[in-house]
Amino acid sequence: MNKPLTIHAGGHRGCLGLSLRGSCTTPADVAQLEQAARRLLASRPTRLWVDCQQLLEVSVSGQRTLLHTERLARAAGVVCYWCGLSAHVLSQLATSGLQQLLQLRSAAEFEGPRYILPD
């Protein structure tokens, strides 16, 4: 059974980020991620950091939402960094080809607000 998606969002002095925890597999998860990303992008940051260390699973519709978020960011002139993806999720993204379209970074390279990260 998949863990439902939980998203922690925040920002401080122009440093904006999301922390994704659980699975992005249901229509509700997809809608929640898209809404959170749109909310942060509306503040017109230059960079958006997405912590994915605890992202467990991403369905095809979830992957479409990742790509849509990436495209929304790019259209707004925002660089979106996806940090700390697990080997399992990276494998899912590689299978679909999405891995080549995202700005992937290690968890250590995360420069978003630290208070949104898991303890």
C-alpha positions in Angstrom: 0.0 0.0 0.0 1.3 3.5 -0.9 1.8 6.2 1.6 -0.3 9.2 0.7 1.6 12.2 -0.6 2.5 14.9 2.0 4.0 18.2 0.8 5.8 20.7 2.9 6.2 24.0 1.2 8.0 27.1 2.3 10.2 30.0 1.7 12.4 32.5 3.3 14.0 35.6 1.6 13.4 34.3 -1.9 14.6 30.8 -1.1 11.6 28.6 -2.0 11.1 24.9 -1.8 8.9 21.8 -1.6 9.5 18.6 0.3 7.7 15.6 -1.1 7.0 12.6 1.2 5.1 9.5 0.3 3.8 8.4 -3.1 2.5 10.6 -6.0 0.2 8.0 -7.5 -3.4 9.1 -7.2 -5.4 11.9 -8.8 -5.5 13.7 -5.4 -1.7 13.4 -5.0 -1.2 14.9 -8.5 -3.7 17.8 -7.9 -2.0 18.5 -4.5 1.5 18.7 -6.1 0.3 20.9 -8.9 -1.4 23.2 -6.6 1.6 23.5 -4.3 4.0 24.2 -7.2 1.7 26.8 -8.7 1.4 28.5 -5.3 5.2 28.8 -5.0 5.8 29.8 -8.6 3.2 32.6 -8.2 5.7 34.4 -6.0 8.1 34.6 -8.9 11.2 33.0 -7.5 14.4 32.5 -9.6 14.9 29.0 -8.2 12.6 26.3 -6.8 14.1 23.5 -4.8 12.2 20.2 -4.5 13.4 17.7 -1.9 12.5 14.2 -3.0 14.4 12.2 -0.4 11.2 10.6 0.9 9.3 10.4 -2.4 8.6 6.7 -2.6 6.7 6.1 -5.8 5.6 8.2 -8.9 2.9 6.9 -11.2 2.7 7.9 -14.9 0.2 10.7 -14.0 2.6 11.7 -11.2 5.4 11.9 -13.7 3.3 14.0 -16.0 2.8 16.4 -13.1 6.6 16.5 -12.5 7.1 17.4 -16.1 4.2 19.9 -16.0 5.8 21.6 -12.9 9.1 21.7 -14.7 7.5 23.4 -17.8 5.5 25.9 -15.6 8.7 26.8 -13.9 10.7 27.2 -17.1 7.9 29.3 -18.7 8.1 31.6 -15.6 11.9 31.8 -15.9 12.4 29.7 -12.8 15.0 26.9 -12.5 13.5 23.9 -10.7 15.9 21.5 -9.0 14.8 18.0 -8.0 17.0 16.8 -5.2 17.6 13.5 -3.5 15.6 11.1 -5.7 15.9 7.4 -4.6 17.2 4.8 -7.0 13.7 3.4 -7.4 12.2 6.7 -8.4 15.2 7.5 -10.7 14.6 4.1 -12.4 10.9 5.0 -12.9 12.0 8.4 -14.4 14.6 6.7 -16.6 12.1 4.2 -18.0 9.8 7.1 -19.1 12.7 9.3 -20.3 11.7 12.0 -17.8 15.1 11.7 -16.0 16.7 13.6 -19.0 14.2 16.5 -18.8 14.6 17.4 -15.1 17.4 19.3 -13.3 18.4 16.5 -10.9 20.6 17.1 -7.9 21.8 15.1 -4.9 20.2 15.6 -1.5 23.4 17.4 -0.3 23.0 20.0 -3.1 19.5 21.1 -1.8 19.6 24.9 -1.3 16.0 25.4 -0.4 14.7 26.3 3.1 16.0 23.8 5.5 13.0 23.9 7.8 10.9 22.0 5.2 13.3 19.0 5.2 12.4 15.9 7.2 14.1 15.6 10.6 
